[in-house]
Amino acid sequence: MVLNYIWIAFFLIAFVFGIVALLTGDMTIFQKMVDATFDSSKTAFETSLGLTGVLALWLGIMKVGEKAGIVNVLARMLSPFFTKLFPDIPKNHPVMGSIFMNIASNMLGLDNAATPTGLKAMSQMQELNTQKDTATNPMIMFLVLNTSGLTIIPTTILAFRSSYGAAQPTDVFIPILLATTVATLAGIIITAAWQRINIFQPTLFLGLVGLMAFVGIIIWGFGQMDKQTMGTVTSVASNLILMSIIVLFIGAGLMRGINVYDAFIEGAKEGFHTAVRIIPYLVAILVAVGVFRASGAMDLLISGIKWCMEQCGLNTDFVGALPTAFMKPLSGSGARGLMLEAMKSYGPDSFVGRLSCIFQGSTDTTFYILAVYFGSIGVRYTRHAVACGLLADLAGVIAAIAVCYMFF
């Protein structure tokens, strides 16, 4: 229901802003808004079309891993921790392996692998769901883990900074890692509190401490490298891990004597059908966002925040990067465009340019993930998923601003 109200609000607010703009002399405002609906619906279809091949590939690979027993092995290994974080999922259920594959892909910045494994995990959780149109607690916790967007290697952002001529493209690496870690921990704590999960259970607490220690080691390790070495390591590590997963799953299938090709085709067919199912949900959310932005409501919101900060006597350097922060929960491509625009307008090594990059890497596209993940399994009632996801995003935005002031 929350998503329903938010979706309606986008259109109503945009319409009101359009009327005001029309009365003040902007005769093209509604043309812009209508154009935005066509552009956004086209983008939604193209996005789904672009996902079709990727979904077919990775759901095919996941099916091979599932039949080869790799997913079950991962599920058993991670069961002690995940059964505390997802108490409603039976112990050693195969979905645990899919959840791990998704989280690992996100951490490594492997977007092409993360979405299919996430959709696979959602599909497996839906099999356990007794109310098919309503999100379960494990689904919401999993979705929040995705929206908080813990990324160890923000490869794309570093590549964009390099292409825009940043003196040190990797100087935002540690700030991004810190901000995204805060967002993830906040998301887990908020959702656990909502679902009455005790995060101080020894296994769960030690797991979270281990996550922070792991991030700390990554920060220390990359802190010892120069920018060229860091860029090489991130690129090689990401691609090596990706190919290793494919070869491992295929090799395990051969050792188990399964028909690897048929298993892949079976999973690939699921990927095609999933891509078709999510089109309406993508159209709905992207059109609403496009109209809201075209109406000028986003620009006025930014200006209002800047005025409030000025009235309170606070530093407003961060305001120029806020469009990226506000757009990120709504549209990944939109946020990326605003990040590039900020680097172009202010410079890649400016405070705003760096902060836009940190915003881009600190959280993920909450509403996009909601539309795709829940849309793929037909969930209509999202319960507290939106609230928890947005609160995690807010924590990431605040952390990004604080970290940027600390470092730059």
N, C-alpha and C positions, 0 to 999 in steps of 0.2 A: 504493500500500500504506500509506503514511503516513496518508492520510486515512481509510483503513479502520480503522487502529488507534486513531486519535483518536476516530472515531465510536463505536467499541465502548467506549472508555474513558469517554466521556460517560455512557453508560448504566450501566456497572458502578460507577463512582464514585457516581452518583446513587442507585443501588440500595443501596449500602453506607451512604450517608448516611441514606437512608430507614429502613433497619433500625435504625440507631443512634437516630434521632429517635423511632421507634416504641417502642423499649425504654426511652427516657427520658420517655415519656408523651404524645408527640404522636400521637394516634390518627387525625389527618386527613392525615398527611404523604403517604401513598400516594394518597389521593383528590386531593390537590393535584397530584401528579405525573401521575396519569392525566388529570386535567383539562387539564394543560399539553400532553399529547400531542394531545388533541382541538383545543385552541385553536391550537396551533402548526401542525397539519396544515391547519386552516381558513385560518390566516394565509398559509401557503405557497400554497394554491390561490388565495386572493384576490390575493396578490401577482402570481402568474402571470397571472391574469385581468386585473389592472390593467395588466400589461405588454403584453397582446395588442394593444390599440389603438395604443400607443406604438410597439411593434415593427413593426406593420403600416405605420404612417405613415412611420417613419424608414428602414426597409428599402426601402419604396417609393421614397422620395426618393433613397436611395443607388443604387438600380437605375437611376433616371433619370440621376443623375450619372455612373454607370458607362457607360451607353450613350451619354451625351453626350460622354464623353472627359475629364471633369473629374478623375475619380479617377486616370486614367492620367497626366494632367499633374502632379498632386500627387506621384504615385509617382516620376516622373522628376526633379522638383525636389528631393525628399528622399532620393533614392537614394544620393548620396555619403555621407550620415551614417548612414542606416538600414542600408545594406549592411554597415557596420562593426559596428553594434549587433546586427543580425540577419544574420550572415554566411551562414546556410543558406538564405536566401530569394534567389531569382534577382534579378539587377539589373533594375530598372524593372518588377517584378511589380506588378499592381494592388493587392495587399494593402498595399503601402506607403502608398497613398492612404487606405485604410480605417484603417490604424493612426494616421495623422496626424489624421484626422477624429475618432477616438476620443480621442486624447490632448488635442487642442484642446478638445473638448467637456468633458472632465474638468477641464481647467485653468480653463474659464470657468464651472464649476459647472452645466453644462447636462446634468443627469442623464438627462433624457428622451431626449437625443440620444446620450449616451455609450454606454449599454447596447446599443442596436441596432447602432451602428457597431462596437462591440467584438465582438458576435456575428458580424457580417459578416466582420470581420478573422479571427476564429477559423475560420469556415467556409472562407475562402480558404486559410488555412494548412493546414487539414485536407486540402485537395486536393493539397497537396505532400507530405503525410505518407505514408510507405510502411508504417508500422505504425499502423493506424487507432485502436487502443485505447490507444496510448501517447503521452504528451505529447512534443512535439519541443522542442528548445532555443529556437527563436523563440517558440513558444507560451508557454513558461515566462517568458521575458524580458518578453513582452507582458503576461502576467498580473501579474507583479511590478510593472510600471509602473502597472497599474490598482490593485493593492492598496495601493501606496504613496500613491496618491490625490493627486497634485499638483494643487492647486486655487488659482487666482489670485484668484478672486472667490467667497468663501464666502457667497453671497447668503442661503441659508436660515438659516444660523446667525445672521447679522446681523439678519435679520428676527425671529427668535425672541427675541434679546436685547432688541430694541426693544419687542416685545410684552410682555416681562416687566418693563419699566420700567427698564432699564439707563440710567445717567446718560449714558454714551457707548457706544452699542451697537457702534461700530466700533473700540473700543480693543483688541479681540482680533485685528483684521485682520492686522497685521504679525506678531504672534507665531504665528498660524496659518500664514502664508506661510513664515516661517522654519522652523517645525517640519515642514511638509509637504515643503519643499525638501530638508531633511536626510533625511527618510524616502525620498524618491525617489532621491537620489544614493546613499544607502546601499544601496537595493534594486538599483540598476544595478551598483554596484561589487561587491556580494556575488554577484549572478547572473553577472556577467562573469567573476569569479574562478572560480566553479564551472564555467563553460563554457569557461574558458581563452581568454577574449577579452581582448586587450590594449587597455586603455582609454587607453593613452598613444599610440595611433596618432593622427597629427596631426589628421585629420578628426574622429575621435570625441572626442578630448580638447578640441579647439576648440569642438565642438558643446556639450559639457558646460559649458565655461567660458562660452559664449554664453548657455546657459540660466541660469546663475547671474547673469550680467550683466543679463539680461532681468528676472529676479526682483528684482534690486537696483533697477533703474529703476522697476519697478512700486511697490516699497516707498517709494522716494523720492517718486514722483509722488503717491501716495495720502497720504503723510505731509504734503503741502502743503495738503490739503483739510480742511475742517471736516466734522463727522459728517453733516450734511445733504447737502452736496455729494457726499460719498463714497457715500452711500446712493443718491442720484439717478444718479450715474455708473455704479455697478455694475448697477443695475436696467436702465437704458437700454441700456448696452453689451451686456449679456447677451441681451436680447430683440432688439436690433437685429441683432446678429451671427447669431442663430438664424434670423430671418426673411430676412436677406440670403443665407444658405446655401440656403434653400428657393427663393428667387427666382432665385439664380444658377444652380442646377441646372436649374430649369425653363426659364429663358431659354436656357441652353446647349443644352438638348434641342431647343428650337424652332429655334435657329440651325443645328443639325445635321440638322434635318428628320426627327427620329424621332417616333414616336407616343408622346408623353409620357404620355398617360393609360394606354395599354396597358403601358408600361414600369413605371409606378407600380403598377398592379394586379399585375403579375408579382412585383414585390418585396414587395408587401403580403401576398401569399399565403405567401411564405417566412416572413414575420413571424408569421403565425398558426400555422404548423406548428412554428416554433421555440418559441413560447410553450407549446404543448402538450407538447413534448418535455422541457422543463425542470421540469415539475411534480413528477415523482418525486424528482428530485435536491433540489429545494427542500424537499419534505416531509421527506426523510431528514435534512437538516442542521438545519432549524428545529425539528423535534421533539426531536432530541438536545439542542440548546441549551436548549429549553424545560424539558425534564426535569432537566437539570443545574442550571438556575437555581432551579426549584421545590423541589429537594431541599435547598437551603440551602448547597450546596457553594461557590457563588460568594461568599456572605456570609462563610463561614468562611475562605476564601482571603484576602479583604480584611482580616479581623481578624488573621490570621496575619502578613500583611505589616506591618500597623501595629505589632504586638507586637515583631517583629524590628527595625523601625526604632527603636522606643523603647528596646529593649535596647542598641542600638548608639549611643544618645544623639543620634540624628539627628532633624531636623525632620520631623514627620508631617502637616503641613498638607495635603500633596498626597494623602493617603490617601483622604480623603472623595470625591475625584474619580475614584479608580481604577475603580469599577464601570463608568464610561463607557468607560475605556480597555480593560478586559477584555472588555466586551460588543461593542465596535466590530468586531473581526475576525469575530465570530460573527453579529451581526444589526444592520443599520443602523437599523431602526425601534426595536429594543431599546435601542441606544446613544443614540438621539435621546430616547427616553423617560427614560432615566437622566440625560441632560444637563438636560432640563427639570425633572426632579425635584430635581437639585442646585441649579439656579437658584431653584427655589421654596423649598427647605429652607434654603439658606445665603444666598440673595440673588444676583441677577445680577452685582453688583459685588463679591462676595466672592472670595477667592482660589480657593476650590473651584468656585464658579460660573464664573469665568473659565477655570480650568484644564479643566473639563469641556467647555467650548466649544472650547478649543484641541485637546483630545483628539479631539473629534468631527470637527474639520477637518483633523487632521494625517495621518490614514491612512484607508483604506477597508475595506470588509467582506470580508476575505480569504476566509473559508469560503463566504460567499454567492457571491462572484465565481467561486471554484473550482467550486461546484455549478452555477451558471448557465452559465458559459463552457465548461467541459469537458463538462457534461451535454448541452449543445446539440449537440455533435458526437460524443458517445458515447465520450469518452476515459475510461478506467478507471484507468490507471496514470499517476499524476501526477509520478513521479520526484522531483526536488528542488524542485518548485513550492511545496509547503507550507512547507518549511524556509526557502527564500529569502523567501517572502511574510511569514512570521512574524518573521524577522529584520529585515526592512524595517519592519514594524509596531513592533518593539521599539525600533529606532532612532528612530522617530517619537515614541514615548511618552517616551523619555528626553529627546529634544530638547524636547518640549512642556513637561515638568517644568522643565528648565533655563531655557527661555525665559520661562516664567511667573514663576519666581523673579527673573529679571533685570528683567522689566518691572513686576511687581506686588508 
